[in-house]
């Protein structure tokens, strides 16, 4: 009986911690509010779920020719270097409950930075990217 009570307490505490994460959920790009830069997709959707070390992201995109693609990745928000795609390394960390930062490096050189911020009302996710290779800034605004 005591085990069942302890298990129930752990479940409730875990559920409340997940519910408190404003990043979790489905986010749809609002192109009208975004500064797209050289990005060529027509639509983007993020589905974010929690993990022990950060977030699991399912990213769905619609390309200009109407084809779709889906990419999944894990964000490990520990501030340490982790391998990413195309021989790059990413450092991701949680700054506070509503802010995450990312730095991508290739060959020891910084190539891109980003900051993700969720608004106080939990309705808007802003993804602000500085691309040092393309020399451009992109601000993508997502809504629930």
C-alpha positions as CSV (number, residue, x, y, z in Angstrom):
1,X,0.0,0.0,0.0
2,X,2.8,2.4,0.9
3,X,4.5,1.7,-2.4
4,X,1.3,2.5,-4.3
5,X,0.9,5.8,-2.4
6,X,4.5,6.8,-3.1
7,X,4.1,5.9,-6.8
8,X,1.0,8.0,-7.0
9,X,2.9,11.0,-5.4
10,X,5.7,10.6,-7.9
11,X,3.3,10.5,-10.8
12,X,1.4,13.6,-9.7
13,X,4.7,15.5,-9.1
14,X,6.0,14.4,-12.5
15,X,2.8,15.4,-14.3
16,X,2.7,18.8,-12.6
17,X,6.4,19.4,-13.6
18,X,5.6,18.6,-17.2
19,X,2.5,20.7,-17.2
20,X,4.6,23.6,-16.0
21,X,6.9,23.5,-19.0
22,X,5.5,26.2,-21.4
23,X,7.4,24.8,-24.4
24,X,5.4,21.6,-24.5
25,X,2.7,21.3,-27.1
26,X,2.0,21.9,-30.8
27,X,3.3,25.1,-32.4
28,X,2.4,26.4,-35.8
29,X,4.4,29.0,-37.7
30,X,2.7,32.3,-38.4
31,X,4.5,33.4,-41.5
32,X,2.8,36.8,-41.5
33,X,4.4,37.7,-38.1
34,X,7.8,36.1,-39.0
35,X,10.9,37.4,-40.7
36,X,11.7,34.4,-42.8
37,X,15.1,35.3,-44.3
38,X,16.3,32.8,-46.9
39,X,14.1,30.0,-45.4
40,X,12.2,28.3,-48.2
41,X,9.6,26.3,-46.5
42,X,5.9,27.3,-46.8
43,X,4.7,25.9,-43.4
44,X,6.3,24.6,-40.3
45,X,4.9,22.8,-37.2
46,X,6.7,21.8,-34.0
47,X,5.4,19.1,-31.7
48,X,7.4,19.4,-28.4
49,X,7.3,16.8,-25.7
50,X,9.4,16.6,-22.5
51,X,12.3,14.2,-21.9
52,X,14.5,13.7,-18.8
53,X,17.2,15.9,-20.4
54,X,15.2,18.4,-22.3
55,X,12.7,18.2,-25.2
56,X,11.8,15.8,-28.1
57,X,10.9,17.8,-31.2
58,X,8.9,16.5,-34.2
59,X,9.3,19.1,-37.0
60,X,6.9,19.0,-40.0
61,X,7.5,21.2,-43.0
62,X,5.7,21.9,-46.3
63,X,8.1,22.9,-49.1
64,X,7.4,25.3,-52.0
65,X,6.6,22.4,-54.3
66,X,4.0,21.0,-51.9
67,X,6.1,18.1,-50.6
68,X,6.3,17.6,-46.9
69,X,9.2,16.4,-44.7
70,X,9.4,15.4,-41.1
71,X,12.4,15.5,-38.9
72,X,12.7,14.3,-35.2
73,X,15.4,15.4,-32.8
74,X,16.2,15.6,-29.1
75,X,17.3,18.8,-27.4
76,X,19.6,18.0,-24.5
77,X,19.4,21.3,-22.5
78,X,22.5,20.8,-20.4
79,X,24.9,23.4,-21.8
80,X,27.3,20.8,-23.2
81,X,28.4,20.0,-26.7
82,X,26.4,17.3,-28.5
83,X,26.7,16.0,-32.1
84,X,24.1,17.3,-34.5
85,X,23.5,16.9,-38.3
86,X,26.0,17.7,-41.0
87,X,29.2,17.4,-38.8
88,X,28.0,20.1,-36.5
89,X,28.0,20.4,-32.7
90,X,25.2,22.0,-30.8
91,X,25.2,23.5,-27.3
92,X,21.7,23.9,-25.9
93,X,20.7,25.2,-22.5
94,X,17.7,26.2,-20.6
95,X,18.2,29.8,-19.4
96,X,14.9,30.0,-17.4
97,X,11.4,28.4,-17.6
98,X,10.6,30.4,-20.8
99,X,13.9,30.7,-22.6
100,X,16.3,28.3,-24.3
101,X,19.5,29.1,-26.1
102,X,21.4,27.2,-28.8
103,X,24.9,27.6,-30.4
104,X,25.9,25.5,-33.5
105,X,29.5,25.0,-34.3
106,X,31.3,23.4,-37.2
107,X,35.1,22.8,-37.3
108,X,35.4,24.7,-34.0
109,X,33.8,27.8,-35.4
110,X,30.4,29.2,-34.4
111,X,28.0,29.1,-37.3
112,X,24.6,30.0,-35.8
113,X,22.9,31.0,-32.6
114,X,19.3,30.9,-31.6
115,X,17.1,31.9,-28.7
116,X,13.6,30.4,-28.1
117,X,11.2,32.3,-25.9
118,X,7.7,31.5,-24.8
119,X,5.4,34.5,-24.1
120,X,4.0,35.1,-20.6
121,X,0.5,34.0,-21.8
122,X,2.0,30.7,-23.2
123,X,0.5,31.4,-26.6
124,X,3.5,32.5,-28.7
125,X,6.9,30.8,-29.2
126,X,9.5,33.1,-30.8
127,X,12.6,31.5,-32.5
128,X,15.2,34.1,-33.1
129,X,18.2,32.9,-35.2
130,X,21.4,34.6,-36.2
131,X,23.0,32.7,-39.1
132,X,26.7,33.6,-39.3
133,X,27.2,31.7,-42.6
134,X,24.4,33.4,-44.4
135,X,24.9,36.7,-42.5
136,X,21.2,37.0,-41.7
137,X,18.8,37.1,-38.8
138,X,15.5,35.2,-38.9
139,X,12.6,35.6,-36.4
140,X,10.0,32.9,-36.6
141,X,6.8,33.3,-34.6
142,X,4.9,30.2,-33.7
143,X,1.4,30.0,-32.1
144,X,-0.6,27.3,-30.4
